[in-house]
C-alpha cells in the first residue's frame, strides 16, 4: 500500500496524476530533439516551445506527490531513519542502475553522442557523481537527462527527517506544523528571489506536506464542490503563465533562468489545490485521473521517466536516416505526425523496463488487504513513492 494517512493506497487518481506528469515531461524532450523535423516554421517552434515549457511542470507534480507521501511517513512515531533510507534506495536504484548501465554501454558504442569525459580520473568522478544522483543539486551534467530531479528527491528525503525530528514536529499541533511549513517555503522562495539561495523548486515539496496536514481533517470541510472549477482554472492559468515565463527565455531546458522563485511559488499554491481536488474530492478531476489508461501509465511512470529520453535519441537517429532516404522534407506536418510515433515507442520501452526491472523488485505480495489498481494483478503491492 502507498504510505500515508488514511490508506491512500486506495486513492486511484494518484496513479493517474503520475501518468500525466510523465507525459508532460515528454513534451520537453520531444521539442528539444525533434524540432529539426519541423522545417523551421516560426509559429510551430513557438507553439512547441510553449508546450515544452509547460511540460516542465510534470516534474513538479511528482514533487508534490512525493511531499505528500513521504512527509506522512516522516511523522510516524515508528519512523526509523536507516530502514526509511533503505526503502528510498530500493525504490529508486534498480531501474536507475539499469538505465545507467545502458547509457554507459551506448556511450562507447556511439562516442559522438557520449557525455563521458575522456580522462580516467574525470571519468571516474563523473560516473560516481551520476551514480550518487548528484546532478541537479550540484552543477553536474546528468548522464541520464531527466535524472537531475532525483537529486531533489534525495535532498528532500535527507533534509525532511532532520527538520521533522530535529524540531519535534510529530509532537506539535497541526496548525503549528503548517505555519512552520509555510514559513520554510516562503523564506526559501524569498531567498531564491534575492539570489541568496538556490533550487527554488525544492519548495514545491511543501505543497505535498501541506496536503498531508490538510487531509487529516475531513476533506469535505475545505474542498466544496463549487470550488473545483476554480482550482482547475487556477492551475491551468498558472501553467499558461509558466509556459510564457520559460518560453520567453528561449531555453526551456534551463528552468532556473526564468523567474524560478515565481515559477515555484505559483505551483506551490495552484498545485496544492489542483492535487487536492484530484485526489480527495469525488469530482471531475478525480474521475479523469482514475481512467484506466492514465493509472496504467502512472504504474510505469518511473521507468518511463528514466528511459524515454534515451529512446527518443535512438528514435531520432533512426527516423532521421529514414526520412532522408525517403526524400521527405522537414515540415510542420512531419513534426506533428512524428509525435504519436514518439509517444508509442517511449511507452512501449517504459512498459518493458517496468516489467523487466521495476515490477520484480517493488511489486510483491502484501501482508495486508489486497489493493487492485490498473495494470496490477490483484494483491500486488504498490511502492511507497
N, C-alpha and C positions, 0 to 999 in steps of 0.2 A: 504494500500500500504506500501511496505517497505520504511523506512525513509532513505533519502539520496539524492544525487543530480540527476537531470535529470531523475526522475521517475524510479529508479532501481527496483520498484516492477514488472517491465516488463522484468527484466533480468532473463530469465528462467534458465540458468545454475547455478544460485546461490543455488537453492534448491537441484540441483544435487550434487553440491560440499558438501553441508551439509550431504547429504545421504552417500556419500563416506567417509566423515570424521567420521560419526557414525560407519560405518562398519569397518574402520581401528581400532577403539578403541576395537571392539570385539576381534581382534587378541590378544590383551594384556591379556584379562581376560580368553579367551579360553586356552591360553598357561598356565597361572598360575593355572587354576582349573582342566583342563582335561589332563595334561601331564601324570599323573599316568596311564591313559589308553594306553599309547604308548608302554609299555613293556620295557622301559629303553634303547631303541636304541639311541646311542650317535648321530648318524647322524641326526635323526629326532628331537632330543632335540635341537641340534644346529640350525637346519633349523627353528624350531618353535620359538626358542628364537630370532633369527634374524627377523622373521616376526613380533613377538610381539614387538620388539624394534622399528621397523618401524611403528607399529600400534600407538605408542605414538604421532606421528605427526598428527593424526586426531584431537587431541585437539588443536594443533597449527593452523590448518586450521580454526577451529571455532574462534580462537582468531583473525586471520586476517580478517575474515568476520565481526566480531563484531567491530573491529577497524574501518573498512570502514564505516559501517552503523552508528555507534554511534558518530564518530568524525564529520560526516556531520551534525548530529543533534545538537551537541555542538556548532557549528559555527554559527548557525542561530541567527539572531538578535532577533527573538521571543523566544529564549531559556529562560526557567524559571526552576530553579532547583527543586522546590517541585513537580510540575507535571511530570517532567522528571524522578525523582526518583520513583514516584508512578507508572509510566508506566513500569519502570525496575522491580519493585517488582511484579507487576501484570503479567509480562511476565514469571518470574522465579518461583514464590512461589506456585501457585496452584498445579502444577504437583509435585513439590518438596515435598509439605506437604503430598500429597497422598502417595508417596513412603516412606517418612519419617515415617508416621503412620504405614505403612506395616512393616517396619523394626522393629519398637518398638514392635508390636504385635508378630512378628516372633521371636524376641529375647527372649520373655518369653515362647513361645511355644517350642523353641529349644535352651535352655540355654547353651548347649555345643558349639553353634555357635555364641553366643552373644558377642558383643563388649562392652556392658553396664557395667560400674563399679558397684561394689556391694554396696558401701556406699551411703546413701541418699544424702549427700551434694555433693559428687563427681558425683553422677548420675545426679543431677540437673544441675551442671556446665557443664558436658559433653553434656547433651541434649541441653542446651542453646547454647553452642558453635556450635553444629551442626545445630541447628535451625537458627542461625545467619549466617550460611555458612562460618565459620571461618577456618575450616581445609583446609590446603593448604598454605595459607599465614602464619598461625600460625602452630606450630608443634603439631597438634592435630590429632589423628587418626580419619579419617572420618567414620561415621557410614555407609553412602552410598559411597562406594569406589570412583566412578567417580566424586562425588560432590566436590572433592578438587578444581577442576577447576573453580567452581562458585565463590570461594573466589577471584580468579584472576579477574574474570569478575567484581565483585563488586568493587575491588580496582581500576580498570580502570574506572568504572562508577563514582567513587568518586573523583579520582585524575584528571581525564581528564578535567572536568569543571573548577577545581581550576587552572590548568595550562592554559587552553584556555582563560578563562575570567580574571584570575589574571594577565596575561601578555598582555591582549588586542589583542589576535591573530585575532579575526574577523575583525579588522581594518587594519591588516597588509597586505602587498603584498604577494601573494602566495609563491614567492621564499624565502622570509624571514621566512615564516612558515615552509617551507620544511627544511631549514637549521636548524631551532630550533629542529624539529622532529628528524633529523639525529643526531644532537648534543646530544639530550636526549638519544636516543638509543645507540649511540656509547659510551657515558660516562657511562651509566648503565652497558652495557656489559663489558666494561673495568674494572669497579669497581668490578663486579662479578668475573671476571677472576683473579683479585688480591685478592679476598676473603674479600673485604671491604663491598660489598653489597650482597644481596641475591635475589632470584627469578628472574633469568635472562630471563625466558620465558615471563615476562611482556613486554620485548622489542619487542616481535613478534606482539603485537597490533599495533606498529608503522608502520609495513608494510601495514596494512589496512588504517591507517591515510594517509600515503603517496599515497596510491592508490586513495583515495578520491581526493587529491590535483591533481594527475595526470589526472584524467578523467574530470577535469574542462576544459581542453583543448581537442581538437579533438583526440580521441584515434588513429585514422589513422596516425597521425603525429609521434607517438612514438611506435606503435605496427605494424610494417611492417610484411606482411605475411611470408616473408623469415626467420624471427627470431623465429617463433613459434616452429619449431623443436628444436632450441637451448634452448628455455625456458623449453620445456618438458624434454629434455635431462638433462639440468642442475638441474631441480627439482628431477628427478629420481636418478641422481647421488648423490645429497645431501641426499636423503633417504637411499641410499646404504651406504654412509659414516656414517650417523646417526645410521643405523642398526648395523654397525660394532662397532661404538663407544660405544653404550649402551650394546649390547650383549656381548662385551668383558669384561664388568664389572660383568657379571654373575648375574645381578639383574635388569631385565627390568622394575620392578615396580618403583624403585627409580631412576628417570631420573637424579636427581641432582648429582649423583655420577660419571657421565660420561661426563666430559668436558662440563658443561651446557652452558657456555658462547659461546663456539664454535658451539654447537648444535643450540642455538637460533640465533646466527649470520648467520649461513647457511640458516636457514629457513626464516629469515627476508629478505634476498636477493633473494634466489631462489623462496620462496613462493610468493613474490611480483610479479615477472614476470609470474609465473605459474597461479596465480589467475587472473592477468590482462588479459592474453590471454584467460583464460577460460570464463571470463565474458564480455570482451569488444572487442573481435576480432571474427568475424564470420568464425571460422576455425574448425579444427578437435576437439579441446578441448571443444569448445562451443557446438558443435553438440553432443559430447559424454555426457556431463553433462546436456544436455537438454532431454536425454532419459526419457520417462515417468516413468519407474520403479525407476530411481535414483531420480527424482523430487518428486515422491510419498514418497520415503524413506526420503528425506530431509524434507518433511512436518511433518513427525512423529519423526524427529531425536532427538528432545529434550526429548520427552517421552521415546524413545528408549534408549537414552544415560543413563538416570537415572535408568531405570528398568532392563536393560539387565544383569547387574551383579547379581542382586537378582535372576533372572530367571535361570541364569547359575548355581548358587549354588544349587537351587532346582533340576534342571535337573541332575546335577552331583550326587546328593543323590539318585534319582530315578534310574538312569542308572547304578550306582554302584551296587545297590541291584539286578537289573535285570540281569546284566552281571554275577554277582556271582552266582545267582540262575540258570542261563542257562549254567554255567560251561565254559563260554567264557574267554579265557586268554587275558590279555592286549597284544596289538601288534601294530606296526605301521599302519597296515590296519584298525584296530579298531579306532585308534586315528583320522585317515583321514576320515573314514566313519561317525564318530560322528559329524564332523564339520557342514555339511549341516543340520543335525538334530538340532544342537545348533542354527544355523542361523535362521532356520524356526521358532523354538519355540520363540526365542527372538523377531523376527519381529512381530509375532502374538501378543505377550504380549505388545510390544511397540505400535502397532496399537490400541489395546484395551484400553490402558491407554490414548492414544491420543483422542480416541472417547469419553471416559468417562469424562476426566478432561480438557485436553488442548483445544480441539476444542470448547466446550461450552463457555469457558472463553475468548478465544482470537480471534476466528474467527466470526466476526459479520458483519452485513451489512454495507457497506461503504456509505458515502455521495457522493463520487466522482465516476468516471467512473469505471465499473467493471474490475477486473483482473481475467483472467481464467488461472489456473495452474493445473497440475496433482494432483489428489486426492482431489480437492476442487470443491465445487459447484460454478457455475457462480455467480459472485457478492460477493463471500466470501472475507474477508479481511485478509491479511497476517499480522502477528505480526511484530513488529519493529526489532526484532532480534531473 
